[in-house]
Every structure is written in C-alpha cells, then in structure tokens.
Amino acid sequence: MYPFFRLGWQMFRARRLPPISPLDTHVSHHLCLPWDLDGFGELNNGRVLTLYDLGRFTSGVRIGLLAALRRRRWGLAVAGASIRYRRRITAMQRIEMRTRIAGWDARFFYVLQSMWVDGACCSQALLRTAVVARGRAVPAADVVDEIGWTGDAPDLPDWVAAWIAAEGTRPWPPVDLDAGATLPEGHIPPAP
C-alpha cells in the first residue's frame, strides 16, 4: 500500500520549510519501518522507489512546483529511472534523502536522489520525469516559467547525458530477445 500517511506528514513538514531554487538540494529525513522490509530484512527495492517519491513531492513543495500543478491542473509522471544500490538499509535506520533537479530538456526533468545512512550513501536514483496535461508532456520551458525560474537550464552531467542517449537507442515496443523481432504492442512473449 502506498504510504499516504507518511506522504501527508512529509508534506506538512515541507510546507514549514523555506522555499528553495529548482536547482537547490532538498534534504528530507525518513525512517525504515518494519513494513518497508523484504524477506532479507532490508529495505525493499520497490519501497526505495516509493520513498524517493516522498522526496520528490516534498522538494516540489519547496520549489513551488506543487502549487503550479494545482494552479494549472497538471500532473506528474515518471518516464524512466535508473537506480544503483550500494548498502543495505535495515529496520529503524534513519535515512537522509537528498533530492535535486540535475537539469531538463524540452520535455523532461532529470532528478537525482540519494539515500544516506550514518554518512554513507546507500543508493542513488536518476529519474526522467515529466509534468503532464491531457496525456501529454508539458514543455519544460512552460513549467519553469510557471514556477518563476528565470535562469537557463543547467548543463547535464556527462553521465546523465550518456544515460539519456542510451535510453534513446532502446527499442520500443520491447524486442523479443529470443527471436530478435519487435513485439506487437501489448504482446507478452511466452516463457521459455
């Protein structure tokens, strides 16, 4: 189940913090609860992505994005993600999460997030996100105008640009690796 209570608590706390620039790092704090664990007694990898949602929502409060979403009746979507896990997080450990926008292009915002326990980085995620209206991505320039950003888009780090380029070569719809053919939309290949 989605942690709506935790989201509400985090949003309440974020509204009491001062606003930040879209390029500033938002820091939030979380606790690894027993129901966040997998069968190995560590933070479940799916729950990691859910907790990263909380960091993006609260960052959005502080940069003025959520207010813009309400004003314009826009929504949010994640269009891609890459995550690197390096250290276990176990029950009741306190997590410091860092969230910042690395930059944007015409359609997407690229968000960097990381989880830290006792000064050690446990995971880092790169997310391609979009603001959407009526099923389409809102141009990033319109979004940054709406939140009052007057600066240019920052240059993306080389590794982020390389990830974007690699994603551009990924076939869609997916390719059947056994046959080397593109699958029809909605087709799931049989198990070997």
C-alpha positions as CSV (number, residue, x, y, z in Angstrom):
1,M,0.0,0.0,0.0
2,Y,1.2,3.5,-0.8
3,P,2.4,5.3,2.4
4,F,-0.2,8.1,2.2
5,F,0.1,8.9,5.9
6,R,3.9,9.3,5.6
7,L,3.4,11.5,2.5
8,G,1.0,13.7,4.3
9,W,3.4,14.1,7.3
10,Q,6.3,14.9,4.9
11,M,4.2,17.4,3.0
12,F,3.2,19.1,6.3
13,R,6.8,19.4,7.3
14,A,7.9,20.6,3.9
15,R,5.4,23.4,3.9
16,R,7.0,24.8,7.0
17,L,10.5,25.0,5.4
18,P,11.7,28.0,3.4
19,P,11.3,27.9,-0.4
20,I,14.4,26.8,-2.4
21,S,15.5,27.3,-6.0
22,P,14.7,24.5,-8.5
23,L,18.5,23.7,-8.6
24,D,19.0,23.5,-4.8
25,T,19.2,20.2,-3.0
26,H,16.2,19.4,-0.8
27,V,17.1,17.2,2.3
28,S,14.4,15.1,3.9
29,H,14.6,12.5,6.7
30,H,12.8,9.2,6.8
31,L,12.8,6.1,9.0
32,C,13.0,2.5,7.6
33,L,9.9,0.9,9.2
34,P,9.3,-2.8,9.6
35,W,6.7,-2.9,6.8
36,D,9.3,-1.4,4.5
37,L,11.4,-4.6,4.7
38,D,11.7,-7.5,2.3
39,G,12.3,-11.2,3.1
40,F,16.0,-10.5,3.8
41,G,15.3,-7.9,6.5
42,E,16.4,-4.9,4.4
43,L,14.6,-2.0,2.7
44,N,12.7,-3.5,-0.2
45,N,13.9,-2.2,-3.6
46,G,10.3,-1.3,-4.6
47,R,9.9,0.6,-1.4
48,V,13.1,2.6,-2.1
49,L,11.4,4.0,-5.2
50,T,8.3,4.8,-3.2
51,L,10.3,6.6,-0.6
52,Y,12.0,8.5,-3.4
53,D,8.5,9.6,-4.4
54,L,8.2,11.3,-1.0
55,G,11.4,13.2,-1.5
56,R,10.3,14.4,-5.0
57,F,6.9,15.5,-3.7
58,T,8.4,17.5,-0.7
59,S,11.0,19.0,-3.0
60,G,8.2,20.0,-5.3
61,V,6.5,21.9,-2.4
62,R,9.7,23.9,-1.7
63,I,10.4,24.8,-5.3
64,G,6.8,25.8,-6.0
65,L,6.1,23.0,-8.4
66,L,3.1,21.6,-6.5
67,A,1.5,25.0,-6.3
68,A,1.9,25.3,-10.1
69,L,0.4,21.8,-10.6
70,R,-2.7,22.9,-8.7
71,R,-3.0,26.2,-10.5
72,R,-2.6,24.7,-13.9
73,R,-4.3,21.3,-13.2
74,W,-1.2,19.5,-14.3
75,G,0.0,16.1,-13.2
76,L,3.4,14.3,-12.8
77,A,4.8,11.2,-14.4
78,V,8.0,9.2,-14.2
79,A,9.1,8.3,-17.7
80,G,12.3,6.4,-16.7
81,A,14.5,5.5,-13.9
82,S,18.0,4.1,-13.1
83,I,18.9,3.2,-9.6
84,R,22.2,2.0,-8.1
85,Y,22.1,0.2,-4.7
86,R,25.3,0.0,-2.7
87,R,24.5,-0.5,1.0
88,R,21.7,-2.2,2.9
89,I,19.2,-0.2,4.9
90,T,17.6,-2.2,7.8
91,A,14.7,-1.7,10.2
92,M,14.6,1.6,12.2
93,Q,17.6,3.1,10.5
94,R,17.3,6.8,9.9
95,I,17.6,7.8,6.3
96,E,18.7,11.2,5.0
97,M,17.4,11.7,1.4
98,R,18.8,14.3,-0.9
99,T,16.8,15.4,-4.0
100,R,17.7,17.9,-6.7
101,I,16.9,18.6,-10.3
102,A,20.0,17.9,-12.4
103,G,18.5,19.7,-15.4
104,W,16.0,19.5,-18.1
105,D,15.5,19.3,-21.9
106,A,12.5,20.2,-24.0
107,R,10.2,17.6,-22.4
108,F,11.7,16.1,-19.3
109,F,13.2,17.0,-16.0
110,Y,16.1,14.8,-14.7
111,V,16.1,14.3,-11.0
112,L,18.9,13.0,-8.8
113,Q,18.1,11.4,-5.5
114,S,20.2,9.6,-2.9
115,M,19.7,7.9,0.4
116,W,22.3,8.2,3.2
117,V,22.6,6.3,6.5
118,D,25.3,7.4,9.0
119,G,27.1,9.4,6.3
120,A,27.3,6.6,3.8
121,C,25.4,6.6,0.5
122,C,23.2,3.6,0.2
123,S,21.5,4.2,-3.1
124,Q,21.3,6.8,-5.9
125,A,18.5,7.2,-8.4
126,L,18.3,9.1,-11.7
127,L,14.7,9.8,-12.8
128,R,13.3,11.2,-16.0
129,T,10.1,12.9,-15.0
130,A,7.5,15.0,-16.8
131,V,4.8,17.4,-16.0
132,V,1.7,16.3,-17.9
133,A,-1.6,17.7,-19.0
134,R,-4.3,15.9,-21.0
135,G,-2.0,12.9,-21.5
136,R,0.9,14.9,-23.0
137,A,4.1,16.3,-21.5
138,V,4.0,20.0,-20.8
139,P,7.1,21.7,-22.3
140,A,9.7,22.1,-19.6
141,A,10.1,25.8,-20.5
142,D,6.4,26.3,-19.7
143,V,6.9,24.6,-16.3
144,V,10.0,26.6,-15.3
145,D,8.2,29.8,-16.3
146,E,5.2,28.8,-14.2
147,I,7.4,28.3,-11.1
148,G,9.2,31.6,-11.7
149,W,12.6,30.3,-12.8
150,T,14.4,32.9,-14.9
151,G,17.8,31.2,-15.4
152,D,18.9,28.8,-18.2
153,A,18.7,25.1,-17.9
154,P,21.9,23.8,-16.4
155,D,24.2,21.6,-18.4
156,L,23.5,18.0,-17.5
157,P,26.4,15.9,-16.1
158,D,28.1,13.8,-18.7
159,W,26.9,10.5,-17.2
160,V,23.2,11.8,-17.2
161,A,23.6,12.8,-20.9
162,A,25.0,9.4,-21.7
163,W,22.1,7.7,-19.9
164,I,19.6,9.8,-21.9
165,A,21.5,8.9,-25.2
166,A,21.5,5.2,-24.2
167,E,17.7,5.3,-23.5
168,G,17.2,6.8,-26.9
169,T,18.6,3.6,-28.5
170,R,16.3,1.3,-26.5
171,P,13.7,-0.2,-28.8
172,W,10.0,0.5,-28.1
173,P,7.9,-1.5,-28.1
174,P,10.3,-4.0,-26.5
175,V,12.2,-6.6,-28.5
176,D,11.7,-10.3,-28.1
177,L,15.3,-11.3,-27.2
178,D,14.8,-14.9,-28.3
179,A,13.7,-14.1,-31.8
180,G,15.3,-10.6,-32.3
181,A,12.0,-9.2,-33.5
182,T,10.0,-6.3,-32.3
183,L,6.9,-7.4,-30.4
184,P,3.5,-6.1,-31.3
185,E,2.1,-3.6,-28.8
186,G,0.7,-5.3,-25.8
187,H,2.2,-8.7,-26.6
188,I,3.9,-10.6,-23.8
189,P,6.3,-13.3,-25.1
190,P,5.8,-16.9,-23.8
191,A,8.2,-18.1,-21.2
192,P,10.9,-20.4,-22.5
